[in-house]
Amino acid sequence: MKYPNSSNEMKQQQWAHRQEIKHYLKKMHRSPEHLQAYQILQGGVSGAATYRLQMTGEELILKLTRTDSERIVQERAQRELSCYQILVPRLPLCVPHMLAHVRDAQAIALLLRAYEPSAHPIEWQEWQYLKVAEQLGQLHASFWKNTEQIAQFSWLHRQQWTLSARQMQDAAQQWKALQDDPLFQPLIPRQRYQWLIRLLPLMEGMQSLLTSFPLTVCHGDCHIDNLLRDEQGQLIWADWQEVGVGLGPGDLSFFFQRAWQAGGTVPFEEMITIYHQQLEAETKEQIPFALLHQVLDAFELRSWLLDWPSYLMYVSPQWLAGLFNRIDLLASRLHLVAQERTNK
């Protein structure tokens, strides 16, 4: 049996990457010979690749999505391009500056100015978290109840909140797989597992609560990895592939989840207060704080129960215990403990 020469294969891949980068730099009227080095930020297995380019005198980001990639990958790339072309001028946020783009028979390519990543959530101070809440409030208020304007953007992703039987079944199976794993059995005792399974069908009752908020434009993938910094330290909101029509609190809830999961000291209540104040200031409307809090709790609990179990295999026992405490807190605030008892 002949084994491939990994060194030669790596060199061939590097050469292919460099040639493709130079090809699109030329198409975007940038001098390919100014390319000194590149770093792959996102692999390209799905047909999408992101490169940080070290050019003579500047650093750039090249996002490249090939037309032979999966349909969903192509849709995300086209959505982000449309966002930069149509929506960005209307946004109250700082976003990466798009210098050029190309859409040809082979790929969609975006050339962006490079920025620096934010610090790890553990290193964030309270004021930084509050700034995210403030700016999310500004974003969501910009399109608050403006369904006519939103309808013009047919390319926006339309978020879905209706739960299917398949989603419920998949989540139940994932929790069962964890509970059956010998390594997890001490961490998820039978009583705890049964409580999680009983909570799942109660998520269907959250639908009317979630949809009590008006639709707006949402970032769709709001977490710290997508928050960059410019030279002055200002937030730069990046990665608009999932931008869509949805419920604003969903963005804030997802930010909570990702930052807390990464170990950040998230000031939940303070962020909710700032977000609420910003919404009211921008929309000139009175928005019930208690309702906002409930909607955020419902988003978060639903996500922990339905979306996260497949990502829990490698978490620490301490973090998992903290998650269960968080789930219990959210369920209690949503009065699901009493509801579950009533349904018995």
C-alpha positions as CSV (number, residue, x, y, z in Angstrom):
1,M,0.0,0.0,0.0
2,K,1.3,3.4,-1.0
3,Y,1.0,6.2,1.5
4,P,0.7,9.8,0.3
5,N,3.7,12.1,1.0
6,S,2.1,14.5,3.5
7,S,4.9,17.0,3.1
8,N,4.4,17.2,-0.7
9,E,0.6,17.3,-0.2
10,M,0.9,20.2,2.2
11,K,3.2,22.1,-0.2
12,Q,0.7,21.6,-3.0
13,Q,-2.2,22.8,-0.8
14,Q,-0.2,25.9,0.2
15,W,0.6,26.6,-3.5
16,A,-3.0,26.2,-4.5
17,H,-4.2,28.5,-1.7
18,R,-1.7,31.1,-2.7
19,Q,-2.6,30.9,-6.3
20,E,-6.3,31.3,-5.6
21,I,-5.7,34.2,-3.3
22,K,-3.6,36.0,-5.9
23,H,-6.2,35.3,-8.6
24,Y,-8.9,37.0,-6.6
25,L,-6.6,39.9,-5.5
26,K,-6.0,40.6,-9.1
27,K,-9.7,40.5,-10.0
28,M,-10.3,43.0,-7.2
29,H,-7.6,45.3,-8.6
30,R,-5.0,44.6,-5.9
31,S,-1.4,43.8,-6.7
32,P,-0.9,40.0,-6.2
33,E,2.9,40.6,-5.8
34,H,2.2,42.6,-2.6
35,L,1.1,39.4,-0.9
36,Q,3.8,38.5,1.6
37,A,2.1,35.8,3.7
38,Y,-1.4,34.5,4.6
39,Q,-3.0,32.8,7.5
40,I,-6.0,30.5,7.2
41,L,-8.6,31.6,9.7
42,Q,-11.3,29.2,8.6
43,G,-10.6,25.9,6.9
44,G,-12.6,25.7,3.7
45,V,-13.8,22.1,4.0
46,S,-17.4,23.3,3.5
47,G,-16.3,25.3,0.4
48,A,-15.9,28.5,2.4
49,A,-12.5,29.8,3.5
50,T,-11.3,32.9,5.3
51,Y,-7.7,34.2,5.0
52,R,-5.8,36.9,6.8
53,L,-3.5,38.4,4.3
54,Q,-0.2,40.1,5.1
55,M,0.2,42.6,2.2
56,T,2.9,45.2,1.8
57,G,1.9,48.0,4.2
58,E,-1.5,46.5,5.2
59,E,-3.4,43.5,6.5
60,L,-6.6,42.3,4.8
61,I,-9.3,39.6,5.2
62,L,-10.3,37.6,2.2
63,K,-13.6,35.6,2.5
64,L,-13.9,33.1,-0.3
65,T,-16.9,30.8,-1.0
66,R,-16.8,28.5,-4.0
67,T,-19.8,28.0,-6.1
68,D,-19.4,24.2,-5.9
69,S,-19.9,24.3,-2.1
70,E,-23.1,23.2,-0.3
71,R,-26.2,25.3,-1.1
72,I,-26.5,26.6,2.5
73,V,-22.8,27.8,2.4
74,Q,-23.4,29.7,-0.8
75,E,-26.6,31.2,0.6
76,R,-24.6,32.5,3.7
77,A,-22.0,34.1,1.5
78,Q,-24.6,35.8,-0.8
79,R,-26.4,37.0,2.3
80,E,-23.3,38.6,3.8
81,L,-22.5,40.2,0.4
82,S,-26.0,41.6,0.2
83,C,-25.7,42.9,3.8
84,Y,-22.6,44.8,3.0
85,Q,-24.1,46.2,-0.2
86,I,-27.6,47.1,1.0
87,L,-28.0,46.9,4.8
88,V,-24.7,48.2,6.3
89,P,-25.3,51.8,5.3
90,R,-28.4,51.7,7.5
91,L,-26.9,50.0,10.5
92,P,-26.0,52.0,13.7
93,L,-23.0,49.7,14.3
94,C,-19.4,49.8,13.1
95,V,-18.8,46.8,10.7
96,P,-15.7,45.7,8.8
97,H,-15.1,48.0,5.8
98,M,-15.5,46.0,2.5
99,L,-12.9,47.2,0.1
100,A,-13.9,45.1,-2.9
101,H,-15.9,42.0,-3.9
102,V,-16.1,39.6,-6.8
103,R,-18.8,37.2,-7.8
104,D,-17.9,35.0,-10.7
105,A,-18.6,31.5,-11.9
106,Q,-16.1,30.0,-9.4
107,A,-16.7,31.9,-6.2
108,I,-18.0,34.8,-4.1
109,A,-15.1,36.7,-2.7
110,L,-15.1,39.6,-0.2
111,L,-12.1,41.7,0.6
112,L,-12.3,43.4,4.0
113,R,-10.1,45.5,6.1
114,A,-8.5,43.5,8.9
115,Y,-9.2,44.1,12.6
116,E,-8.0,42.6,15.8
117,P,-10.0,40.0,17.8
118,S,-11.5,40.8,21.1
119,A,-10.0,39.5,24.3
120,H,-11.3,36.2,25.7
121,P,-14.6,36.5,27.6
122,I,-12.8,35.8,30.9
123,E,-10.8,39.0,30.4
124,W,-13.8,41.2,29.7
125,Q,-14.7,43.9,32.2
126,E,-18.3,44.8,33.0
127,W,-18.3,48.0,30.9
128,Q,-17.4,46.0,27.8
129,Y,-20.3,43.6,28.3
130,L,-22.6,46.6,28.8
131,K,-21.4,48.2,25.6
132,V,-22.5,45.1,23.7
133,A,-26.0,45.3,25.2
134,E,-26.2,49.0,24.4
135,Q,-25.2,48.5,20.8
136,L,-27.6,45.5,20.3
137,G,-30.4,47.7,21.6
138,Q,-29.4,50.3,19.0
139,L,-29.4,47.7,16.2
140,H,-32.8,46.2,17.1
141,A,-34.4,49.5,17.6
142,S,-33.4,50.6,14.1
143,F,-35.9,48.2,12.5
144,W,-38.4,47.9,15.4
145,K,-41.8,47.1,14.1
146,N,-40.7,48.3,10.6
147,T,-42.0,45.2,8.7
148,E,-42.5,47.2,5.5
149,Q,-38.8,48.1,5.3
150,I,-37.7,44.6,6.4
151,A,-39.9,43.0,3.7
152,Q,-37.7,44.8,1.1
153,F,-34.8,42.6,2.1
154,S,-36.0,39.3,0.7
155,W,-32.5,37.9,1.1
156,L,-32.5,38.1,4.9
157,H,-32.6,34.9,6.8
158,R,-36.1,34.2,8.3
159,Q,-35.7,32.7,11.8
160,Q,-38.0,29.9,12.9
161,W,-39.4,29.4,16.4
162,T,-41.8,26.6,15.9
163,L,-40.5,23.4,17.4
164,S,-40.8,20.2,15.5
165,A,-41.3,16.7,17.0
166,R,-38.0,15.8,15.4
167,Q,-36.2,18.6,17.3
168,M,-37.7,17.3,20.5
169,Q,-36.8,13.7,19.7
170,D,-33.2,14.6,18.8
171,A,-32.6,16.6,22.0
172,A,-34.1,13.8,24.1
173,Q,-31.8,11.3,22.4
174,Q,-28.7,13.5,22.9
175,W,-29.5,13.9,26.7
176,K,-30.0,10.1,26.9
177,A,-26.7,9.4,25.2
178,L,-25.0,11.6,27.8
179,Q,-26.8,10.0,30.6
180,D,-25.9,6.5,29.3
181,D,-22.2,7.4,29.0
182,P,-20.3,5.8,32.0
183,L,-18.2,9.0,32.3
184,F,-21.3,11.2,32.5
185,Q,-23.6,9.0,34.7
186,P,-22.1,10.5,38.0
187,L,-22.7,14.0,36.5
188,I,-26.2,13.4,35.3
189,P,-27.9,11.2,37.8
190,R,-31.3,9.6,36.9
191,Q,-33.4,12.1,38.7
192,R,-31.6,15.0,37.0
193,Y,-32.0,13.3,33.6
194,Q,-35.7,12.8,34.1
195,W,-36.2,16.4,35.1
196,L,-34.5,17.6,31.9
197,I,-36.6,15.2,29.7
198,R,-39.8,16.5,31.5
199,L,-38.8,20.1,30.7
200,L,-38.4,19.5,26.9
201,P,-42.1,19.4,26.0
202,L,-42.8,22.4,28.1
203,M,-40.7,24.4,25.6
204,E,-43.6,24.3,23.2
205,G,-45.5,26.5,25.6
206,M,-42.9,29.2,25.2
207,Q,-43.9,29.9,21.6
208,S,-46.5,32.5,22.4
209,L,-44.2,34.2,24.9
210,L,-41.3,34.5,22.4
211,T,-43.5,35.8,19.6
212,S,-44.9,38.5,21.9
213,F,-41.9,40.6,20.8
214,P,-41.9,42.5,17.4
215,L,-39.7,41.4,14.6
216,T,-36.6,43.3,13.8
217,V,-33.2,42.8,12.1
218,C,-30.9,40.5,14.1
219,H,-27.2,39.8,13.7
220,G,-28.0,36.1,14.0
221,D,-24.6,34.9,15.3
222,C,-23.9,37.2,18.2
223,H,-20.8,36.1,20.2
224,I,-17.5,37.5,21.2
225,D,-15.5,35.8,18.4
226,N,-17.5,38.0,15.9
227,L,-16.8,41.2,17.8
228,L,-13.5,42.7,16.6
229,R,-11.7,45.8,17.7
230,D,-10.3,48.7,15.7
231,E,-7.2,50.7,16.5
232,Q,-9.2,52.9,19.0
233,G,-10.7,49.8,20.7
234,Q,-14.2,50.3,19.3
235,L,-16.4,47.3,18.6
236,I,-16.5,46.1,15.0
237,W,-19.4,43.7,14.4
238,A,-18.3,41.1,11.9
239,D,-19.6,37.9,10.2
240,W,-23.0,38.8,8.8
241,Q,-23.8,35.5,7.2
242,E,-26.7,34.8,9.5
243,V,-28.2,38.2,9.5
244,G,-32.0,37.9,9.4
245,V,-35.4,38.8,10.6
246,G,-36.1,37.7,14.1
247,L,-36.6,38.6,17.7
248,G,-34.0,40.9,19.1
249,P,-33.7,39.2,22.5
250,G,-32.5,36.1,20.7
251,D,-29.3,37.9,19.8
252,L,-28.7,39.0,23.4
253,S,-29.5,35.5,24.8
254,F,-27.1,33.8,22.4
255,F,-24.4,36.3,23.5
256,F,-25.1,35.4,27.1
257,Q,-24.8,31.7,26.4
258,R,-21.5,31.8,24.5
259,A,-19.8,34.2,26.8
260,W,-20.9,32.3,30.0
261,Q,-20.0,29.0,28.4
262,A,-16.5,30.4,27.7
263,G,-16.1,31.3,31.4
264,G,-16.9,35.0,31.2
265,T,-18.4,36.7,34.2
266,V,-21.5,37.9,32.4
267,P,-23.4,40.7,34.2
268,F,-26.8,39.3,33.1
269,E,-29.1,41.7,34.9
270,E,-27.0,44.8,34.1
271,M,-26.9,43.9,30.4
272,I,-30.7,43.3,30.3
273,T,-31.2,46.7,32.0
274,I,-29.0,48.6,29.5
275,Y,-30.5,46.8,26.5
276,H,-34.0,47.7,27.8
277,Q,-33.1,51.3,28.4
278,Q,-31.6,51.6,24.9
279,L,-34.6,50.0,23.2
280,E,-37.0,52.5,25.0
281,A,-34.8,55.5,24.3
282,E,-34.5,54.6,20.6
283,T,-38.0,53.5,19.9
284,K,-39.7,56.0,22.1
285,E,-42.0,53.2,23.4
286,Q,-42.6,51.7,26.8
287,I,-41.4,48.1,26.7
288,P,-42.4,46.0,29.7
289,F,-39.2,45.0,31.5
290,A,-40.7,41.9,33.0
291,L,-41.8,40.7,29.6
292,L,-38.3,41.3,28.1
293,H,-36.8,39.3,31.0
294,Q,-39.2,36.4,30.5
295,V,-38.5,36.3,26.7
296,L,-34.7,36.2,27.4
297,D,-35.2,33.5,30.0
298,A,-37.3,31.5,27.5
299,F,-34.7,31.9,24.7
300,E,-31.9,30.8,27.0
301,L,-33.6,27.8,28.6
302,R,-34.8,26.5,25.2
303,S,-31.3,26.8,23.8
304,W,-29.6,25.0,26.7
305,L,-32.2,22.1,26.5
306,L,-32.5,21.7,22.7
307,D,-29.3,23.1,21.1
308,W,-26.5,22.5,23.6
309,P,-26.5,18.8,24.6
310,S,-24.5,17.8,21.5
311,Y,-21.7,20.2,22.7
312,L,-21.5,19.0,26.3
313,M,-19.3,15.9,25.8
314,Y,-16.1,17.6,26.7
315,V,-17.2,20.2,29.3
316,S,-15.8,20.0,32.9
317,P,-17.9,18.5,35.8
318,Q,-17.9,21.9,37.4
319,W,-19.2,23.7,34.4
320,L,-21.9,21.1,33.9
321,A,-23.0,21.5,37.5
322,G,-23.2,25.2,36.9
323,L,-25.3,24.6,33.8
324,F,-27.8,22.6,35.7
325,N,-28.1,25.3,38.3
326,R,-28.6,27.8,35.5
327,I,-31.4,25.6,34.0
328,D,-33.1,25.3,37.4
329,L,-33.0,29.0,37.9
330,L,-34.5,29.8,34.4
331,A,-37.2,27.1,34.8
332,S,-38.1,28.5,38.2
333,R,-38.3,32.1,36.9
334,L,-40.5,30.9,34.1
335,H,-42.7,29.0,36.6
336,L,-42.1,25.7,34.8
337,V,-41.6,23.9,38.1
338,A,-45.2,24.6,39.2
339,Q,-46.4,23.9,35.7
340,E,-44.6,20.5,35.5
341,R,-46.1,19.5,38.8
342,T,-49.6,20.5,37.6
343,N,-49.2,18.4,34.5
344,K,-48.4,15.3,36.5
